[in-house]
Amino acid sequence: MNARPDRHRYHHGDLRAALLEAAERRLRTHGVARLSLRDLAREVGVSHGAPRRHFPERQDLLDALAQSGFTRLGERIRHAIAEGEDDVPARIRRAGSAFAHFAIENAALLELMNATKHRAGAESGPLAAEAAFEPIKVLIREGQAQSILREGPPEEIGLILYATINGITTLVTTGAISVERLDDLTHTAVNLFLRGAAP
């Protein structure tokens, strides 16, 4: 009767974190449509009603997952910007690469993050998204101050960069292009962005 416990089952006292970890695993393997609080409760080994102490509704869980994703994305972007050469173009290249790799590694999560960000009535998602991409807006303002980038709202200029890299990662995750081409295409895309956004 000494069955070895499942390493994914809840055992460390932080039910909210355990549920989010389990939810992200299920999101990656089964997609958002098959994500349910009842299944998560079973996976982490608690009663069916226990998750509702932290997530009264399924949407609360999805919002928390998206917010967690934006927090991690922001950390990766900030870390990438802080490492390596200090000039603005180099930091923008590293930020673009960090986003591209996050998108490839977390395709289902990123799709949820984007959906949550634009959901009517959402509050935490848009704020978390803004915080995640704030380091890039700061870089754009710095580039404008140094006459590397043209004047204009940093959000609009950054949106072009985001849309371009997001498009590349979508092509990779849908199999239209191979993942081996990700770094080269991202590098080319950022260089074209810098050229096109120059004064």
C-alpha positions as CSV (number, residue, x, y, z in Angstrom):
1,M,0.0,0.0,0.0
2,N,3.0,2.3,-0.1
3,A,2.2,3.8,-3.4
4,R,4.8,6.4,-4.6
5,P,3.1,9.8,-4.7
6,D,2.7,11.6,-8.0
7,R,5.3,14.2,-8.2
8,H,2.7,16.7,-9.6
9,R,0.3,16.3,-6.7
10,Y,-0.3,19.0,-4.2
11,H,1.9,18.6,-1.2
12,H,3.8,21.8,-0.3
13,G,1.0,23.9,1.3
14,D,0.6,26.5,-1.5
15,L,-2.6,25.4,-3.2
16,R,-2.9,28.4,-5.4
17,A,0.6,27.9,-6.9
18,A,0.0,24.2,-7.3
19,L,-3.2,24.8,-9.2
20,L,-1.5,27.3,-11.5
21,E,1.4,24.9,-12.2
22,A,-1.1,22.1,-13.0
23,A,-3.2,24.5,-15.1
24,E,-0.3,25.5,-17.2
25,R,0.7,21.9,-17.8
26,R,-2.8,21.0,-18.9
27,L,-3.0,24.2,-21.0
28,R,0.2,23.1,-22.8
29,T,-1.0,19.6,-23.5
30,H,-4.8,19.9,-23.9
31,G,-5.6,23.6,-24.6
32,V,-7.7,26.1,-22.8
33,A,-11.0,24.5,-23.8
34,R,-10.3,21.4,-21.6
35,L,-9.1,23.3,-18.6
36,S,-11.4,22.8,-15.6
37,L,-11.2,23.4,-11.9
38,R,-12.6,19.9,-11.2
39,D,-9.8,18.2,-13.2
40,L,-7.2,20.4,-11.6
41,A,-8.5,19.5,-8.1
42,R,-8.2,15.8,-9.0
43,E,-4.6,16.3,-10.4
44,V,-3.3,18.1,-7.3
45,G,-5.1,15.8,-4.9
46,V,-7.7,18.1,-3.2
47,S,-11.5,18.1,-3.0
48,H,-13.4,19.4,-5.9
49,G,-14.4,22.5,-4.0
50,A,-10.9,23.4,-2.7
51,P,-9.8,25.4,-5.8
52,R,-12.7,27.8,-5.5
53,R,-11.1,29.3,-2.4
54,H,-8.6,30.8,-4.8
55,F,-10.5,30.8,-8.1
56,P,-14.3,31.2,-7.5
57,E,-14.8,30.9,-11.3
58,R,-12.9,29.3,-14.1
59,Q,-12.3,32.7,-15.6
60,D,-10.5,33.8,-12.4
61,L,-8.1,30.9,-13.0
62,L,-7.5,31.9,-16.6
63,D,-6.9,35.5,-15.6
64,A,-4.4,34.4,-13.0
65,L,-2.6,32.2,-15.5
66,A,-2.4,35.1,-18.0
67,Q,-1.1,37.5,-15.3
68,S,1.5,35.0,-14.3
69,G,2.6,34.6,-17.9
70,F,2.9,38.4,-18.4
71,T,5.0,38.6,-15.2
72,R,7.4,35.9,-16.4
73,L,7.6,37.5,-19.9
74,G,8.4,40.9,-18.3
75,E,11.2,39.3,-16.3
76,R,12.7,37.7,-19.3
77,I,12.6,40.9,-21.3
78,R,14.2,42.9,-18.5
79,H,16.9,40.3,-18.0
80,A,17.7,40.2,-21.7
81,I,17.9,44.0,-21.8
82,A,20.3,44.1,-18.9
83,E,22.7,41.5,-20.2
84,G,25.3,42.3,-22.9
85,E,26.0,45.4,-25.0
86,D,24.5,48.6,-23.7
87,D,23.6,50.5,-26.9
88,V,19.9,50.8,-27.7
89,P,19.8,48.7,-30.9
90,A,21.6,45.8,-29.2
91,R,19.1,45.9,-26.3
92,I,16.2,46.0,-28.6
93,R,17.5,43.0,-30.4
94,R,17.9,41.1,-27.2
95,A,14.4,42.1,-26.0
96,G,12.9,40.9,-29.4
97,S,14.7,37.6,-29.1
98,A,13.5,37.1,-25.5
99,F,9.9,37.7,-26.6
100,A,10.3,35.4,-29.6
101,H,11.7,32.5,-27.5
102,F,9.0,33.0,-24.8
103,A,6.3,32.8,-27.5
104,I,7.7,29.6,-28.9
105,E,8.1,27.9,-25.6
106,N,4.7,29.0,-24.3
107,A,2.5,29.2,-27.4
108,A,-0.8,28.1,-25.7
109,L,-0.1,30.4,-22.7
110,L,0.7,33.4,-24.9
111,E,-2.6,32.8,-26.8
112,L,-4.4,32.9,-23.5
113,M,-2.5,36.0,-22.4
114,N,-3.5,37.8,-25.5
115,A,-7.2,36.7,-25.2
116,T,-7.3,37.8,-21.6
117,K,-5.7,41.1,-22.3
118,H,-8.5,42.0,-24.7
119,R,-11.4,40.5,-22.8
120,A,-14.2,42.9,-22.0
121,G,-14.1,43.9,-18.4
122,A,-10.6,42.5,-17.8
123,E,-8.5,44.5,-15.4
124,S,-5.4,42.5,-14.3
125,G,-4.5,41.3,-17.8
126,P,-4.1,44.7,-19.4
127,L,-2.1,46.0,-16.5
128,A,0.1,43.0,-16.4
129,A,0.7,43.3,-20.2
130,E,1.6,46.9,-19.9
131,A,4.1,46.1,-17.1
132,A,5.7,43.3,-19.2
133,F,6.3,45.5,-22.2
134,E,7.2,48.7,-20.3
135,P,11.0,48.0,-20.6
136,I,10.6,48.1,-24.4
137,K,8.8,51.4,-24.3
138,V,11.5,52.8,-22.1
139,L,14.1,51.6,-24.8
140,I,12.1,53.2,-27.5
141,R,12.0,56.5,-25.6
142,E,15.7,56.3,-25.1
143,G,16.2,55.6,-28.8
144,Q,14.1,58.7,-29.6
145,A,16.1,60.8,-27.3
146,Q,19.3,59.6,-29.1
147,S,17.7,60.2,-32.5
148,I,18.0,56.5,-33.3
149,L,14.2,56.1,-33.6
150,R,11.7,58.6,-35.0
151,E,9.4,60.6,-32.8
152,G,5.9,59.4,-32.0
153,P,4.0,57.4,-29.4
154,P,6.3,54.6,-28.1
155,E,3.3,52.3,-27.9
156,E,2.6,52.7,-31.6
157,I,6.3,52.2,-32.6
158,G,6.6,49.2,-30.2
159,L,3.4,47.7,-31.7
160,I,5.1,47.3,-35.1
161,L,8.0,45.4,-33.5
162,Y,5.6,43.2,-31.5
163,A,3.4,42.4,-34.5
164,T,6.4,41.5,-36.6
165,I,8.0,39.1,-34.1
166,N,4.6,37.7,-33.1
167,G,4.0,37.0,-36.8
168,I,7.3,35.1,-37.0
169,T,6.6,33.0,-33.9
170,T,3.1,32.2,-35.2
171,L,4.6,30.8,-38.4
172,V,7.0,28.7,-36.3
173,T,4.3,27.3,-33.9
174,T,2.0,26.5,-36.8
175,G,4.8,24.7,-38.6
176,A,5.0,27.0,-41.6
177,I,8.7,27.6,-40.9
178,S,11.1,25.6,-38.9
179,V,12.1,26.6,-35.4
180,E,15.8,26.6,-36.5
181,R,15.1,29.7,-38.4
182,L,13.7,31.6,-35.4
183,D,16.8,33.4,-34.4
184,D,17.9,34.5,-37.9
185,L,14.4,35.7,-38.8
186,T,14.0,37.6,-35.5
187,H,17.4,39.2,-35.9
188,T,16.5,40.3,-39.5
189,A,13.1,41.6,-38.3
190,V,14.5,43.7,-35.6
191,N,17.1,45.2,-38.0
192,L,14.4,46.0,-40.5
193,F,12.4,47.6,-37.7
194,L,15.3,49.7,-36.6
195,R,15.9,50.8,-40.2
196,G,12.2,51.6,-40.8
197,A,11.7,53.4,-37.5
198,A,14.8,55.6,-37.9
199,P,14.2,59.3,-38.2
